[in-house]
Amino acid sequence: MKLKIHTYFIVLILLLLSSCTKSKNEKLQPPNIILLVSEDNSPLLGCYGDSLANTPNLDAFSKESIKYTNAFANAPVCAPSRSTLISGMYATSMGTQNMRSKNPSPEFMKFFPYYLKKAGYFTSNRVKKDYNTIDQDSVWDVTDWWGWNDALKGKKKNQPFFIMYNTWMSHESKIHPNAGNFEYFKGTLKAHGVDTVQAQQWWDDAKFDTNKIVLPNQHPNTPEIKEDWAKYYECIELMDREMGVVLNKIKEDGFWENSIIIYLSDHGGVLAGSKRYLFDSGLRVPFLLHVPEKHKHLTKQMMGTATDDVISFVDLAPTLLNIAGIDAPKYMEGNSFIDNNNVETDYSFGFRGRMDERYDLVRTVRDKKYRYIRNYMPHRIYGGKIQYLWKAKSVASWERAYEQGLCNDEQSYFWQTKPIEELYEISNDPDNVNNLASNPNFKNELKRLSDVLQNHLLETKDLGLIPEAEMVKRSKGTTPYDFIRSDNFPFERVLETANIAAEGKIKNLNILLERLKDSEPVVRYWAATGCAILKEESIRAKNILLTLLDDESLSVRIASTEALYHLGEKEKSIESFLQILKLPKMTKGTTPKNTELYSNHFAITHALNVIDALNVRTKKVQKIIKQMANSERASQQDYDKRMAQNLELFYK
């Protein structure tokens, strides 16, 4: 009898040990991670309170997720935004902030799926990359699939996986005329195994009545704007249907209980004044995080609740590595927001540089209550023509309404030069149209956020302050990241000069005069830009500016040329423009490795931007611009050609 009891206890202990071991092993098993990424859409979802949106699938998903109400992209356009997302570093730290640049990132930086793959994850990406830098090998196990059934081809049994699922259904192109939306939608669903009859039904159900549209404060009431908004809501609904199909696939395949699932958009958008611009409409995104019961220890937040924590894309890489039990590399500039021990981030930073063929330089910081914006090119209007943006009928109708005097102050800002500083109180002004920067009641908030932004620019050594042509030229043989961190580069003086220049105050002219003679070309560039902003008030700088027409830096020459045009030296300015426009150009097959031509490309595009701003109309300039606009060359980046085409239309 004693032997039986003894045996019973031994068996019981072994069972308990087995159970504990099994429980421990299950706890150590890393979760799958699925990132569902739509394009170009602000939080225009029912779960975010948008009464016009019909998004039943994402609304249902939000009830099983944490909803982030203060989630932001760091750039308001895809490639720079994805550069930050994939790296865990600000694109402005790496020199990948300008649209579709091909500058090399620092050698130590690895796209974050590399670390997941190294830890044993199967990594899978649905087609789109667009990381705004040179691609990296050995990041993805599979990346050329379209239908869900191909997402995990080659995965080993019980191997954890990371999937980045990209969809174009809400992309800006979908509101362009003749975009082929139904063929895209039908083809996508077919790849997922959904029949055409069902796709047709969802397509028919998504038709949106333009009479239901409630326009944001910045948009005038034109038929084209209302039509594009209606089309956009249709695309959001169709995107939601696609997400619903994918979410069902995840459940059908048995992945739901062991998968962290995140839905987000790659930035805001999509009508004019949102995508590409640093307002909430361009940077704020939907962000839903589902953590299954098995992994609820990862977060204190309950599913089905919302949080106003400030998060942004620079935080995503360290967060996903944290989920997988991997320590984020120290070079990453974001913070994990799912770690129970994390320190809450107070601010999200955003940047705007060259958007296709248009140069601009704007920086922003957002906390829970305010958005602060600093314009480093206040002498440029927001609404400079960008060919791709102008494919939408809505933006041209907005421009016509402004020219016809049909826009109020809130609707006119887009077509006027910018203030140096902007401050918006989000709760009272979600559309960011009431600038409080000059309101004395908000001077403390203005100063606080201005200081926060300046410290961020210093800490990250923001490469946007280096003119693109200069950055390409000076980082030859290294990377922009390494170039700006060299011992002899005076970044603090560059930032100080840029701030002084942007202020456009005559009291700063003596400083600008001194810095026009600085040994650093980027300091000279910003001093000359400051003179261009001052226009006729910078007359005392004229003689120095004339000497800079032969400067070693093309960027300095262009800025000086603009300043001199305002100082009565139009003939010399035009001759300077012509010299730059005649520089050797990129041709078909040219790559960024050809540093001289690559640098010339951006200098020429820069010069054309200035010619447009100055309204230069001479026959010699017109002739060369027409030649550029009608050339048959097809360079890898044809922004100079696009800008010439914009100007050619101007001459007609």
C-alpha positions as CSV (number, residue, x, y, z in Angstrom):
1,M,0.0,0.0,0.0
2,K,2.9,2.4,0.9
3,L,4.5,1.6,-2.4
4,K,1.4,2.5,-4.3
5,I,1.0,5.8,-2.5
6,H,4.7,6.5,-3.0
7,T,4.4,5.7,-6.7
8,Y,1.3,7.9,-7.0
9,F,3.2,10.9,-5.6
10,I,6.2,10.4,-7.9
11,V,3.8,10.3,-10.9
12,L,2.0,13.4,-9.6
13,I,5.3,15.3,-9.2
14,L,6.5,14.3,-12.6
15,L,3.2,15.5,-14.1
16,L,3.5,18.8,-12.3
17,L,7.1,19.2,-13.5
18,S,6.0,18.4,-17.0
19,S,3.2,20.9,-16.8
20,C,5.5,23.6,-15.5
21,T,8.1,22.8,-18.2
22,K,5.4,22.9,-20.8
23,S,4.0,26.2,-19.5
24,K,7.5,27.7,-19.3
25,N,8.3,26.6,-22.9
26,E,5.0,28.1,-24.1
27,K,5.9,31.4,-22.4
28,L,9.3,31.5,-24.0
29,Q,7.8,30.8,-27.5
30,P,7.9,34.1,-29.4
31,P,4.7,35.4,-30.9
32,N,4.2,35.8,-34.6
33,I,4.1,39.5,-35.7
34,I,1.8,40.8,-38.5
35,L,2.0,44.4,-39.6
36,L,-1.0,45.4,-41.8
37,V,-0.1,48.7,-43.6
38,S,-2.5,50.7,-45.7
39,E,-1.3,53.8,-47.6
40,D,-2.0,57.5,-47.4
41,N,-4.9,57.5,-45.0
42,S,-5.6,59.6,-41.9
43,P,-7.7,58.0,-39.2
44,L,-10.9,58.2,-41.3
45,L,-12.4,55.2,-39.7
46,G,-15.6,54.6,-37.8
47,C,-13.7,53.5,-34.7
48,Y,-11.9,56.9,-34.7
49,G,-15.2,58.7,-34.7
50,D,-15.5,59.4,-38.4
51,S,-19.3,59.3,-39.0
52,L,-18.9,59.2,-42.8
53,A,-16.6,56.2,-42.9
54,N,-17.9,52.7,-43.5
55,T,-15.2,50.5,-42.0
56,P,-16.9,47.5,-40.3
57,N,-13.8,45.2,-40.3
58,L,-11.3,47.6,-38.8
59,D,-14.0,48.9,-36.4
60,A,-14.5,45.3,-35.2
61,F,-10.7,44.7,-35.0
62,S,-10.4,47.9,-32.8
63,K,-12.7,46.2,-30.2
64,E,-10.1,43.5,-29.8
65,S,-7.1,45.9,-29.9
66,I,-5.5,48.9,-28.3
67,K,-6.4,52.1,-30.2
68,Y,-3.7,54.7,-30.3
69,T,-5.3,58.2,-30.7
70,N,-1.9,60.0,-30.9
71,A,0.0,57.9,-33.4
72,F,2.1,59.7,-36.0
73,A,4.2,59.0,-39.1
74,N,7.5,61.0,-38.9
75,A,7.1,62.1,-42.6
76,P,3.9,62.9,-44.5
77,V,4.9,60.9,-47.6
78,C,5.7,57.2,-48.2
79,A,9.4,56.7,-48.9
80,P,10.9,59.0,-46.1
81,S,8.2,57.7,-43.7
82,R,9.1,54.0,-44.5
83,S,12.8,54.8,-44.2
84,T,12.2,55.8,-40.6
85,L,9.8,52.9,-40.0
86,I,12.2,50.2,-41.3
87,S,15.3,51.5,-39.6
88,G,14.2,52.8,-36.2
89,M,16.2,56.0,-37.1
90,Y,14.9,59.3,-38.2
91,A,15.5,59.7,-42.0
92,T,16.8,63.1,-41.2
93,S,19.6,61.4,-39.2
94,M,20.6,59.3,-42.2
95,G,20.2,61.7,-45.1
96,T,17.2,59.8,-46.5
97,Q,14.6,62.5,-45.8
98,N,14.1,63.8,-49.4
99,M,11.6,61.9,-51.5
100,R,13.0,58.9,-53.4
101,S,16.6,59.6,-52.5
102,K,19.1,56.8,-52.9
103,N,21.7,58.0,-50.4
104,P,23.4,55.2,-48.5
105,S,22.5,54.7,-44.9
106,P,25.2,54.2,-42.2
107,E,26.9,50.8,-42.5
108,F,25.9,49.7,-39.0
109,M,22.2,50.3,-39.6
110,K,20.2,47.2,-40.4
111,F,16.5,47.1,-41.4
112,F,14.8,45.7,-38.3
113,P,13.5,42.5,-39.9
114,Y,17.2,41.5,-40.2
115,Y,17.3,41.1,-36.4
116,L,14.0,39.1,-36.4
117,K,15.4,36.8,-39.1
118,K,18.7,36.4,-37.2
119,A,16.6,35.4,-34.1
120,G,14.9,32.6,-36.1
121,Y,11.9,34.4,-37.5
122,F,10.6,33.8,-41.0
123,T,10.3,37.3,-42.6
124,S,7.8,38.0,-45.3
125,N,7.0,41.3,-47.1
126,R,4.1,41.9,-49.6
127,V,5.8,43.5,-52.6
128,K,6.3,47.1,-51.6
129,K,9.6,48.3,-49.9
130,D,10.3,51.9,-50.8
131,Y,12.7,52.6,-48.0
132,N,14.3,55.7,-49.6
133,T,17.8,54.2,-49.4
134,I,19.9,51.5,-50.9
135,D,18.1,48.1,-50.3
136,Q,19.6,45.5,-48.0
137,D,20.0,41.9,-48.8
138,S,19.2,39.0,-46.4
139,V,16.3,40.9,-44.8
140,W,13.3,39.1,-46.2
141,D,12.8,35.3,-46.8
142,V,10.0,36.1,-49.3
143,T,9.0,39.5,-50.7
144,D,7.4,39.1,-54.1
145,W,4.0,37.6,-53.2
146,W,0.5,39.1,-53.8
147,G,-2.0,36.6,-52.4
148,W,-2.1,35.6,-48.7
149,N,-1.5,31.9,-49.5
150,D,2.0,32.7,-50.7
151,A,2.9,34.8,-47.6
152,L,4.7,32.0,-45.8
153,K,6.0,29.8,-48.6
154,G,9.2,28.2,-47.3
155,K,8.5,28.7,-43.6
156,K,9.6,25.8,-41.4
157,K,7.1,24.0,-39.1
158,N,6.6,25.9,-35.8
159,Q,8.9,28.7,-37.0
160,P,7.7,32.1,-35.8
161,F,7.1,34.6,-38.5
162,F,6.9,38.4,-39.3
163,I,4.7,39.5,-42.1
164,M,4.5,43.1,-43.4
165,Y,1.4,43.3,-45.5
166,N,1.1,46.4,-47.8
167,T,-2.0,47.5,-49.7
168,W,-2.4,50.3,-52.2
169,M,-6.2,50.5,-52.0
170,S,-6.2,53.8,-50.3
171,H,-3.2,55.2,-52.1
172,E,-3.3,58.8,-53.5
173,S,-3.3,57.4,-57.1
174,K,-6.7,55.9,-56.5
175,I,-8.4,59.3,-56.6
176,H,-6.8,60.1,-60.0
177,P,-8.9,59.9,-63.1
178,N,-8.9,56.5,-64.8
179,A,-7.1,54.9,-61.9
180,G,-8.4,51.4,-62.6
181,N,-9.6,51.0,-59.0
182,F,-12.0,48.1,-59.7
183,E,-9.4,46.1,-61.6
184,Y,-7.0,46.6,-58.7
185,F,-9.5,45.7,-56.1
186,K,-10.8,42.7,-58.0
187,G,-7.3,41.4,-58.7
188,T,-6.2,41.8,-55.1
189,L,-9.2,39.9,-53.7
190,K,-8.8,37.2,-56.4
191,A,-5.3,36.7,-55.2
192,H,-6.7,36.0,-51.7
193,G,-9.3,33.6,-53.0
194,V,-12.3,35.9,-53.0
195,D,-14.6,35.4,-56.1
196,T,-15.4,38.3,-58.5
197,V,-19.1,38.2,-57.5
198,Q,-18.3,39.1,-53.9
199,A,-15.7,41.8,-55.1
200,Q,-18.4,43.3,-57.3
201,Q,-20.9,43.4,-54.5
202,W,-18.4,45.2,-52.2
203,W,-17.5,47.6,-55.0
204,D,-21.1,48.5,-55.6
205,D,-21.8,48.9,-51.9
206,A,-18.9,51.4,-51.5
207,K,-20.4,54.1,-53.8
208,F,-20.4,57.3,-51.9
209,D,-22.8,60.3,-52.3
210,T,-21.0,63.6,-52.7
211,N,-23.8,65.3,-50.9
212,K,-22.8,63.6,-47.7
213,I,-19.3,65.1,-47.7
214,V,-18.5,67.5,-44.9
215,L,-15.4,69.4,-46.0
216,P,-12.5,70.2,-43.6
217,N,-12.0,73.9,-42.9
218,Q,-9.1,74.4,-45.3
219,H,-11.0,73.1,-48.4
220,P,-13.3,75.4,-50.4
221,N,-16.6,73.9,-51.6
222,T,-15.9,73.0,-55.2
223,P,-17.5,70.0,-57.0
224,E,-14.0,68.5,-57.8
225,I,-13.0,68.6,-54.1
226,K,-16.2,67.0,-53.0
227,E,-15.9,64.3,-55.7
228,D,-12.4,63.5,-54.7
229,W,-13.3,63.3,-51.0
230,A,-16.2,60.9,-52.0
231,K,-13.8,58.8,-54.0
232,Y,-11.4,58.7,-51.1
233,Y,-14.0,57.5,-48.7
234,E,-14.9,54.8,-51.2
235,C,-11.2,53.7,-51.3
236,I,-11.1,53.6,-47.5
237,E,-14.2,51.3,-47.4
238,L,-12.6,49.0,-50.0
239,M,-9.4,49.0,-48.1
240,D,-11.4,48.0,-45.0
241,R,-12.9,45.1,-47.0
242,E,-9.4,43.9,-48.0
243,M,-8.2,44.1,-44.4
244,G,-11.3,42.1,-43.3
245,V,-10.3,39.3,-45.8
246,V,-6.8,39.3,-44.4
247,L,-7.9,39.3,-40.8
248,N,-10.2,36.3,-41.6
249,K,-7.3,34.5,-43.3
250,I,-5.2,34.9,-40.1
251,K,-8.0,33.3,-38.1
252,E,-8.6,30.5,-40.6
253,D,-4.9,29.6,-40.7
254,G,-4.9,29.3,-36.9
255,F,-2.5,32.2,-36.2
256,W,-4.9,34.5,-34.3
257,E,-4.0,33.1,-30.8
258,N,-0.3,33.5,-31.2
259,S,0.1,36.6,-33.3
260,I,0.6,40.3,-32.4
261,I,-1.3,42.1,-35.1
262,I,-0.9,45.8,-35.8
263,Y,-2.9,47.9,-38.4
264,L,-1.6,51.3,-39.4
265,S,-1.3,53.7,-42.4
266,D,2.1,54.7,-43.7
267,H,1.2,58.4,-43.2
268,G,-1.9,60.7,-43.5
269,G,-3.6,61.9,-46.6
270,V,-4.7,62.1,-49.2
271,L,-6.2,65.4,-50.6
272,A,-4.1,68.5,-51.1
273,G,-2.8,70.0,-47.8
274,S,-2.5,66.6,-46.1
275,K,-0.1,64.2,-47.7
276,R,3.3,65.8,-48.0
277,Y,2.5,68.5,-45.4
278,L,3.2,68.6,-41.6
279,F,-0.3,69.1,-40.3
280,D,-2.2,66.5,-38.4
281,S,-3.9,65.5,-41.6
282,G,-0.5,64.6,-43.1
283,L,1.1,62.9,-40.1
284,R,-1.6,61.5,-37.8
285,V,-2.4,57.9,-38.6
286,P,-4.7,55.1,-37.4
287,F,-2.9,52.6,-35.2
288,L,-4.5,49.5,-33.8
289,L,-2.5,46.9,-31.7
290,H,-3.9,43.5,-31.0
291,V,-2.3,41.4,-28.3
292,P,-3.8,37.9,-27.9
293,E,-4.6,36.5,-24.4
294,K,-1.5,34.2,-24.5
295,H,0.8,37.3,-24.6
296,K,-1.2,39.7,-22.5
297,H,1.8,40.0,-20.2
298,L,3.4,42.2,-22.9
299,T,1.2,45.2,-22.1
300,K,-0.8,46.6,-19.1
301,Q,-3.4,48.0,-21.5
302,M,-6.6,46.1,-22.0
303,M,-7.8,45.1,-25.5
304,G,-10.8,47.2,-26.6
305,T,-9.5,50.4,-24.9
306,A,-7.9,53.5,-26.2
307,T,-4.7,55.4,-25.2
308,D,-3.6,58.9,-25.9
309,D,0.1,58.0,-25.5
310,V,2.2,59.7,-28.2
311,I,3.9,57.2,-30.5
312,S,5.5,57.5,-33.9
313,F,7.1,55.3,-36.6
314,V,10.6,55.7,-35.2
315,D,9.3,53.8,-32.2
316,L,8.0,50.8,-34.2
317,A,11.3,48.9,-34.8
318,P,12.3,48.8,-31.2
319,T,8.8,47.9,-30.2
320,L,8.6,44.9,-32.6
321,L,12.0,43.7,-31.5
322,N,10.9,44.0,-27.9
323,I,7.8,41.9,-28.7
324,A,10.2,39.2,-30.1
325,G,12.4,39.3,-27.0
326,I,15.2,41.0,-28.8
327,D,17.2,44.0,-27.4
328,A,17.0,46.9,-29.8
329,P,20.4,48.2,-31.1
330,K,21.6,51.3,-29.3
331,Y,21.7,53.3,-32.5
332,M,17.9,53.2,-32.9
333,E,16.4,56.5,-32.0
334,G,12.9,55.4,-31.0
335,N,11.6,53.7,-27.9
336,S,9.5,50.6,-27.4
337,F,6.0,51.6,-26.4
338,I,4.7,48.1,-25.5
339,D,7.3,47.4,-22.8
340,N,5.7,47.6,-19.4
341,N,8.8,49.3,-18.1
342,N,8.9,51.9,-20.9
343,V,9.1,55.6,-20.3
344,E,6.3,57.4,-22.1
345,T,7.4,59.5,-25.0
346,D,6.2,63.1,-24.8
347,Y,6.7,64.2,-28.4
348,S,6.5,63.1,-32.0
349,F,8.8,64.9,-34.5
350,G,8.1,65.3,-38.2
351,F,10.0,66.5,-41.2
352,R,9.3,67.8,-44.7
353,G,12.1,68.1,-47.3
354,R,12.1,67.8,-51.1
355,M,8.7,66.4,-52.2
356,D,9.4,65.1,-55.7
357,E,10.4,68.2,-57.7
358,R,9.6,70.8,-55.0
359,Y,12.1,71.9,-52.4
360,D,11.0,72.9,-49.0
361,L,12.3,72.6,-45.4
362,V,9.8,72.3,-42.6
363,R,10.1,70.7,-39.1
364,T,7.4,70.0,-36.5
365,V,6.9,68.6,-33.0
366,R,3.6,67.4,-31.6
367,D,2.6,66.6,-28.0
368,K,-0.9,65.6,-26.8
369,K,-2.2,69.2,-27.0
370,Y,-0.3,71.2,-29.6
371,R,1.5,71.0,-32.9
372,Y,4.4,73.4,-33.4
373,I,5.8,74.0,-37.0
374,R,8.9,75.9,-38.0
375,N,9.4,76.9,-41.6
376,Y,12.9,77.3,-42.8
377,M,11.8,78.5,-46.3
378,P,9.0,80.9,-45.3
379,H,9.4,82.7,-48.6
380,R,8.0,79.7,-50.5
381,I,4.3,78.9,-50.7
382,Y,2.9,75.6,-49.6
383,G,1.1,75.1,-52.9
384,G,4.0,74.9,-55.3
385,K,3.0,72.6,-58.2
386,I,3.9,69.0,-57.9
387,Q,3.0,67.0,-60.9
388,Y,1.8,63.9,-59.1
389,L,-0.3,65.9,-56.6
390,W,-1.8,67.8,-59.5
391,K,-3.1,64.6,-61.1
392,A,-6.1,65.0,-58.7
393,K,-8.7,67.4,-60.1
394,S,-9.4,68.7,-56.6
395,V,-6.1,70.6,-56.2
396,A,-6.4,72.4,-59.5
397,S,-10.0,73.4,-58.5
398,W,-8.7,74.7,-55.2
399,E,-6.1,76.8,-57.0
400,R,-8.7,78.2,-59.4
401,A,-11.0,79.1,-56.5
402,Y,-8.1,81.0,-54.8
403,E,-7.2,82.9,-58.0
404,Q,-10.9,83.9,-58.4
405,G,-11.0,85.2,-54.8
406,L,-13.4,82.6,-53.6
407,C,-11.4,81.4,-50.7
408,N,-11.5,82.6,-47.1
409,D,-8.4,83.1,-45.0
410,E,-8.3,79.5,-43.8
411,Q,-8.6,78.3,-47.4
412,S,-6.1,80.8,-48.8
413,Y,-3.0,79.9,-46.7
414,F,-2.0,77.1,-49.0
415,W,-1.3,79.6,-51.8
416,Q,0.6,82.1,-49.8
417,T,4.1,82.4,-48.3
418,K,4.4,80.8,-44.9
419,P,4.8,82.2,-41.4
420,I,8.1,81.4,-39.7
421,E,6.3,79.6,-36.8
422,E,2.9,77.9,-36.5
423,L,1.2,76.7,-33.4
424,Y,-2.1,74.8,-33.3
425,E,-4.2,73.8,-30.3
426,I,-5.5,70.4,-31.4
427,S,-8.6,70.0,-29.3
428,N,-10.0,73.3,-30.6
429,D,-8.5,73.1,-34.1
430,P,-8.1,69.5,-35.4
431,D,-7.7,70.9,-39.0
432,N,-4.7,73.1,-38.0
433,V,-6.0,76.3,-39.5
434,N,-5.9,78.8,-36.6
435,N,-2.2,79.7,-36.1
436,L,-1.6,80.8,-32.5
437,A,2.1,81.6,-32.9
438,S,1.5,85.3,-32.5
439,N,-1.0,85.0,-29.8
440,P,0.6,86.3,-26.5
441,N,-1.6,83.9,-24.5
442,F,0.4,81.0,-26.0
443,K,3.9,82.4,-25.9
444,N,5.0,79.9,-23.2
445,E,3.9,76.9,-25.2
446,L,5.5,78.4,-28.3
447,K,8.8,78.8,-26.5
448,R,8.6,75.4,-24.9
449,L,8.0,73.5,-28.2
450,S,10.4,75.6,-30.1
451,D,13.1,74.7,-27.6
452,V,12.1,71.0,-27.8
453,L,12.4,71.0,-31.6
454,Q,15.8,72.8,-31.6
455,N,17.2,70.3,-29.1
456,H,15.9,67.5,-31.3
457,L,17.6,68.9,-34.4
458,L,20.9,69.2,-32.5
459,E,20.7,65.7,-31.0
460,T,19.9,64.1,-34.3
461,K,22.1,66.4,-36.5
462,D,19.3,66.9,-38.9
463,L,20.7,66.5,-42.4
464,G,17.9,68.4,-44.0
465,L,19.8,71.6,-43.1
466,I,22.4,70.6,-45.7
467,P,21.2,71.5,-49.3
468,E,20.7,68.2,-51.2
469,A,23.3,68.9,-53.9
470,E,25.8,69.8,-51.3
471,M,25.0,66.7,-49.1
472,V,25.5,64.4,-52.1
473,K,28.7,66.0,-53.1
474,R,30.2,66.2,-49.6
475,S,29.3,62.6,-48.6
476,K,31.1,61.0,-51.6
477,G,33.0,57.9,-50.4
478,T,31.1,57.8,-47.1
479,T,27.5,58.3,-46.0
480,P,25.6,61.5,-45.1
481,Y,25.3,60.2,-41.6
482,D,29.1,59.9,-41.2
483,F,29.8,63.1,-43.1
484,I,27.7,65.4,-40.8
485,R,29.3,63.7,-37.7
486,S,32.9,64.4,-38.8
487,D,34.9,66.4,-36.3
488,N,35.2,69.5,-38.5
489,F,31.6,70.0,-39.5
490,P,30.1,72.9,-37.6
491,F,26.5,71.7,-37.3
492,E,25.6,74.1,-34.4
493,R,26.7,77.1,-36.4
494,V,24.8,75.8,-39.5
495,L,21.6,75.4,-37.4
496,E,22.0,78.8,-35.8
497,T,22.5,80.5,-39.2
498,A,19.5,78.7,-40.6
499,N,17.3,79.9,-37.7
500,I,18.6,83.5,-38.1
501,A,18.0,83.3,-41.9
502,A,14.4,82.0,-41.6
503,E,13.5,84.8,-39.2
504,G,13.8,87.4,-42.0
505,K,14.7,90.2,-39.6
506,I,16.8,93.2,-40.7
507,K,18.4,93.3,-37.2
508,N,20.2,90.1,-38.1
509,L,21.8,91.5,-41.3
510,N,25.2,92.1,-39.7
511,I,25.4,88.4,-38.7
512,L,24.4,87.4,-42.2
513,L,27.1,89.6,-43.7
514,E,29.7,88.0,-41.5
515,R,28.5,84.5,-42.3
516,L,28.5,85.1,-46.1
517,K,32.3,84.9,-45.7
518,D,32.3,81.8,-43.5
519,S,34.7,79.0,-44.4
520,E,31.8,76.5,-44.3
521,P,29.7,76.4,-47.6
522,V,26.5,75.4,-45.8
523,V,26.8,78.4,-43.5
524,R,27.3,80.6,-46.5
525,Y,24.3,79.0,-48.1
526,W,22.0,79.9,-45.2
527,A,23.4,83.4,-45.0
528,A,22.6,83.9,-48.7
529,T,19.2,82.4,-48.2
530,G,18.6,84.9,-45.3
531,C,19.4,87.7,-47.8
532,A,17.0,86.3,-50.3
533,I,14.3,86.2,-47.6
534,L,15.1,89.8,-46.7
535,K,15.0,90.8,-50.4
536,E,15.7,94.6,-50.8
537,E,16.5,95.0,-47.1
538,S,19.7,93.0,-47.7
539,I,21.2,95.7,-50.0
540,R,24.4,96.0,-47.9
541,A,25.2,92.4,-48.7
542,K,25.2,93.0,-52.5
543,N,29.0,93.2,-53.1
544,I,29.6,90.0,-51.1
545,L,26.8,88.2,-52.8
546,L,28.3,89.1,-56.2
547,T,31.5,87.3,-55.3
548,L,29.5,84.2,-54.3
549,L,28.3,83.8,-57.9
550,D,31.5,81.9,-58.5
551,D,31.4,79.9,-55.2
552,E,32.6,76.4,-55.2
553,S,29.2,75.3,-53.9
554,L,26.4,75.2,-56.4
555,S,23.9,75.6,-53.6
556,V,25.6,78.8,-52.4
557,R,25.6,80.2,-56.0
558,I,21.9,79.5,-56.3
559,A,20.9,81.1,-53.0
560,S,23.1,84.2,-53.9
561,T,21.6,84.4,-57.3
562,E,18.1,84.6,-55.8
563,A,19.2,87.3,-53.4
564,L,20.8,89.3,-56.1
565,Y,17.7,89.1,-58.3
566,H,15.9,91.1,-55.6
567,L,18.8,93.6,-55.4
568,G,18.6,94.8,-59.0
569,E,21.2,92.4,-60.5
570,K,18.8,90.6,-62.7
571,E,21.1,90.2,-65.7
572,K,23.9,88.7,-63.6
573,S,21.4,86.5,-61.9
574,I,20.0,85.2,-65.1
575,E,23.4,84.4,-66.4
576,S,24.1,82.5,-63.2
577,F,20.9,80.5,-63.7
578,L,21.8,79.7,-67.3
579,Q,25.3,78.4,-66.2
580,I,23.7,76.0,-63.7
581,L,20.9,74.8,-66.1
582,K,23.6,74.0,-68.7
583,L,25.5,71.7,-66.3
584,P,25.9,68.0,-67.4
585,K,22.7,66.1,-66.6
586,M,21.7,62.6,-65.6
587,T,20.7,60.4,-68.4
588,K,19.1,57.0,-68.7
589,G,21.1,54.4,-66.8
590,T,22.8,57.0,-64.6
591,T,23.0,55.9,-61.0
592,P,23.6,57.9,-57.7
593,K,27.1,56.5,-57.7
594,N,27.9,59.1,-60.4
595,T,28.3,61.7,-57.7
596,E,28.9,64.7,-60.0
597,L,25.8,64.1,-62.1
598,Y,23.7,63.2,-59.1
599,S,24.7,66.4,-57.4
600,N,24.1,68.4,-60.6
601,H,20.6,66.9,-60.8
602,F,19.6,68.3,-57.4
603,A,21.3,71.7,-58.1
604,I,19.4,72.1,-61.4
605,T,16.1,71.1,-59.7
606,H,16.9,73.7,-57.0
607,A,17.6,76.4,-59.5
608,L,14.4,75.7,-61.4
609,N,12.5,76.1,-58.1
610,V,14.0,79.5,-57.6
611,I,13.3,80.5,-61.2
612,D,9.7,79.6,-60.6
613,A,9.5,81.6,-57.4
614,L,11.1,84.6,-59.0
615,N,8.8,84.5,-62.0
616,V,11.8,84.7,-64.4
617,R,10.6,84.9,-68.0
618,T,13.5,85.8,-70.3
619,K,13.8,84.1,-73.7
620,K,17.2,82.5,-73.0
621,V,15.9,80.8,-69.8
622,Q,12.6,79.9,-71.6
623,K,14.5,78.2,-74.4
624,I,16.6,76.0,-72.2
625,I,13.7,75.1,-70.0
626,K,11.7,74.0,-73.0
627,Q,14.6,71.8,-74.1
628,M,14.7,70.2,-70.7
629,A,11.0,69.7,-70.6
630,N,10.8,68.0,-73.9
631,S,14.0,66.0,-73.7
632,E,13.7,62.2,-74.2
633,R,16.1,61.3,-71.5
634,A,14.7,59.1,-68.8
635,S,16.9,59.4,-65.8
636,Q,16.4,57.4,-62.7
637,Q,15.2,60.6,-61.0
638,D,13.7,63.1,-63.4
639,Y,12.7,65.8,-61.0
640,D,14.6,68.5,-63.0
641,K,12.6,67.5,-66.0
642,R,9.3,67.5,-64.1
643,M,10.2,71.0,-62.8
644,A,11.0,72.2,-66.3
645,Q,7.7,70.8,-67.5
646,N,5.9,72.8,-64.7
647,L,7.7,75.9,-65.9
648,E,7.0,75.2,-69.6
649,L,3.3,75.3,-68.9
650,F,3.9,78.6,-67.1
651,Y,5.5,80.1,-70.2
652,K,2.5,79.2,-72.4
